Amino acid sequence: MTDRLYYIDSYLTHFTARVVERLSWDDHPAVILDRTAFYPTSGGQPSDRGRLGGVPVIGVEVREPNGAIVHILEAPFPGDEVTGEIDWSRRFDHMQQHTGQHLLSAACEQLLDADTVSFYLGAEVSTIDLNIPRLAREALEEVEDWVNRVIWENRPVRTYFVRPEEVATLPLRRPPPVEGPIRLVEVAGDEGDRPFDLNPCGGTHVARTGEIGLLKVLRLDYRGQETRVEFVCGGRALRDYRLKNGVLLNLTAMLTVGYWELPEAISRLQDEIKEARRDVRSLRERLVEVEAARLVETAVVVGSLRVARAVEENWDPADLRALAQKVAAHPGVVALVASVGGERVHLCVACAEGTPADATALLRAIAEPLGGKGGGQARFAQGSAPAVPRQRVEDVLEAVRVIHEM
């Protein structure tokens, strides 16, 4: 088993070790050392990154059943003695998030009687899942306030091992998941009081709560009988505030209001957009009616039928359908309409009741020369084709003449 140096000192960033085994892991070279400061992926916490012998370490995993730590490398390195270097910015970020999680879970248990059933430390945010189906935002704000008070009091955080027989005598937040000597993480309580948190954990943690800086809950996600709490700590909280404050300042500049006026300004804009959409819809409907009347009036006589042809610019497919159907509502009229200007050419064919024309056959006669396709029934069909110049579509529509034979 590899001697895990981070158990004793989470701040250790440089160490020397001896290679005890070389192997391949997911098609990458890898080594097992006699001792390491690299934390492996486990307990919801991602692994460390860094270098061994100057070669980047791209992953660290635990090999069961013997618990050896496998260092996955970008390339092999020579020699049996090696110097390791931990990526400190990643390590410290994980220390902030993981210790913050301990505080958050302890506060949720003590204030809300909610146990943490899982923890995940992601690249951008971290989450805990609580064993309660619903959680009021106000209740969690009280938890958040308490956690940050503990952070700012800069309480000591201690890690140590105890024998299995000692576990039953300790006020642990949850029982240990392993046998043998148990590593505990203890966050000091008020002076002379029991610990704020005492929990079995093999992860890396800060030495004092003040190093966490700040914990901010971002959102709640209700997932059946559990509630997921998304949060950030330390440097992540600063980056989150910086990003969101930038968005806020941009919005206030765009709307020329104070940030406290944003909700009212956005609500007003939403109302205006709804009204504008109603106006546009009304105007589009009126446009369809006017255009349909024009097409019927200018329809070309072909045998016993009148054919109305039109190529519109950037018409919505729904408006194009409405146009074709309104035109074909007139006896003996067949509508051949298209819309160009977008990524596709949209096509509609509608035939008045009682005409000998077949809309699906007509659509095929139009779509195929344009490289498109579609379908429908005898009275109405629609389809689309790749974008082509307007003149090409007009030429195809003009060529469709002997309607009753198609």
VENHU-V722098 format. One record per backbone hydrogen bond with DSSP energy under -1.0 kcal/mol. CO is the residue of the C=O (numbers start at 1). NH is the residue of the N-H. E is the energy in kcal/mol with one decimal. If there is no record, write none. Layout:
((CO/NH/E) (CO/NH/E))
This chain:
((3/5/-1.0) (3/36/-2.4) (4/7/-1.1) (5/8/-1.1) (5/9/-2.0) (9/12/-1.2) (13/86/-2.8) (15/84/-3.2) (17/82/-2.6) (18/34/-2.0) (21/32/-2.5) (23/30/-2.4) (25/28/-1.2) (28/25/-3.1) (29/73/-3.1) (30/23/-2.5) (31/71/-2.9) (32/20/-2.8) (32/21/-1.5) (34/3/-2.1) (36/5/-2.8) (39/48/-2.5) (42/45/-2.0) (44/121/-2.4) (45/42/-2.0) (49/87/-3.1) (50/57/-2.8) (51/85/-2.8) (52/55/-2.1) (55/52/-2.5) (56/74/-2.2) (59/72/-3.0) (60/41/-2.4) (61/70/-3.4) (63/67/-1.3) (63/68/-1.0) (68/63/-3.5) (70/61/-2.2) (71/31/-1.9) (72/58/-2.2) (72/59/-1.1) (80/19/-3.3) (82/17/-2.4) (83/53/-2.7) (84/15/-1.7) (85/51/-2.6) (86/88/-1.1) (87/91/-2.3) (88/92/-3.3) (89/93/-1.8) (90/94/-2.3) (91/95/-2.3) (92/96/-2.5) (93/97/-2.4) (94/98/-2.8) (95/99/-2.2) (96/100/-2.2) (97/101/-2.0) (98/102/-1.7) (99/103/-1.8) (100/104/-2.6) (101/105/-3.0) (102/106/-2.3) (103/107/-2.5) (104/108/-2.3) (105/109/-2.0) (106/110/-2.3) (107/111/-2.8) (108/112/-1.8) (108/114/-1.6) (115/131/-1.9) (118/129/-2.1) (120/127/-2.6) (125/122/-1.6) (126/231/-2.8) (127/120/-2.6) (128/229/-3.1) (129/117/-3.2) (130/132/-1.0) (130/227/-1.9) (136/140/-1.7) (137/141/-1.7) (138/142/-1.4) (139/143/-1.5) (140/144/-2.9) (141/145/-2.5) (142/146/-2.0) (143/147/-2.6) (144/148/-2.3) (145/149/-1.8) (146/150/-2.2) (147/151/-2.1) (148/152/-2.6) (149/153/-1.3) (151/154/-1.7) (155/209/-2.9) (156/188/-2.2) (158/186/-3.4) (160/184/-3.6) (162/182/-2.7) (163/166/-2.0) (166/169/-1.4) (167/170/-2.0) (170/172/-1.9) (182/162/-2.3) (183/201/-2.0) (184/160/-1.8) (185/199/-2.0) (186/158/-2.9) (187/196/-1.8) (187/197/-1.5) (190/193/-2.9) (197/187/-2.9) (198/173/-2.6) (199/185/-2.5) (207/157/-3.0) (208/211/-1.7) (209/212/-2.1) (212/214/-2.0) (214/234/-1.9) (216/232/-2.1) (219/230/-2.6) (221/228/-3.3) (223/226/-1.6) (226/223/-2.9) (227/130/-3.0) (228/221/-2.4) (229/128/-1.8) (230/218/-3.2) (230/219/-1.1) (231/126/-2.4) (232/216/-2.8) (233/236/-1.7) (234/238/-1.8) (235/239/-2.3) (236/240/-2.6) (237/241/-2.4) (238/242/-2.7) (239/243/-2.5) (240/244/-2.5) (241/245/-2.8) (242/246/-1.9) (243/247/-2.1) (244/248/-2.4) (245/249/-2.6) (246/250/-2.2) (247/251/-2.4) (248/252/-2.4) (249/253/-2.0) (250/254/-2.4) (251/255/-2.4) (252/257/-1.5) (258/261/-1.7) (259/262/-1.2) (261/265/-2.4) (262/266/-3.1) (263/267/-2.2) (264/268/-2.2) (265/269/-2.2) (266/270/-2.5) (267/271/-2.0) (268/272/-2.3) (269/273/-2.6) (270/274/-2.3) (271/275/-2.2) (272/276/-2.6) (273/277/-2.6) (274/278/-2.0) (275/279/-2.3) (276/280/-2.8) (277/281/-2.7) (278/282/-2.3) (279/283/-2.5) (280/284/-2.9) (281/285/-2.4) (282/286/-2.2) (283/287/-2.6) (284/288/-2.6) (285/289/-2.0) (286/290/-2.6) (287/291/-2.9) (288/292/-2.5) (289/293/-2.2) (290/294/-2.1) (291/295/-2.5) (292/296/-2.3) (293/297/-2.1) (294/298/-2.0) (300/307/-3.7) (302/305/-2.1) (305/302/-2.9) (306/334/-2.7) (307/300/-2.9) (308/336/-3.1) (310/338/-1.9) (312/340/-2.6) (316/320/-2.4) (317/321/-2.3) (318/322/-2.1) (319/323/-2.4) (320/324/-2.3) (321/325/-2.4) (322/326/-2.3) (323/327/-2.3) (324/328/-2.3) (327/330/-1.5) (330/333/-1.6) (332/306/-2.5) (333/352/-2.0) (334/308/-3.1) (335/350/-1.9) (336/310/-1.8) (337/348/-2.6) (338/312/-3.3) (339/346/-1.9) (340/314/-3.6) (343/387/-1.1) (345/385/-2.0) (346/339/-2.1) (347/383/-2.0) (348/337/-2.4) (349/381/-2.4) (350/335/-3.1) (352/355/-1.7) (358/362/-2.3) (359/363/-2.6) (360/364/-2.2) (361/365/-2.0) (362/366/-1.4) (363/367/-3.5) (364/368/-2.1) (367/372/-2.9) (368/371/-1.5) (373/384/-2.3) (375/382/-2.3) (378/359/-2.8) (379/351/-2.7) (380/377/-3.3) (381/349/-2.7) (382/375/-2.3) (383/347/-2.8) (384/373/-2.1) (385/345/-3.3) (389/393/-1.3) (390/394/-2.4) (391/395/-2.4) (392/396/-1.8) (393/397/-2.4) (394/398/-2.4) (395/399/-1.5) (399/401/-1.2) (401/403/-2.3) (402/405/-1.1) (403/406/-1.9))
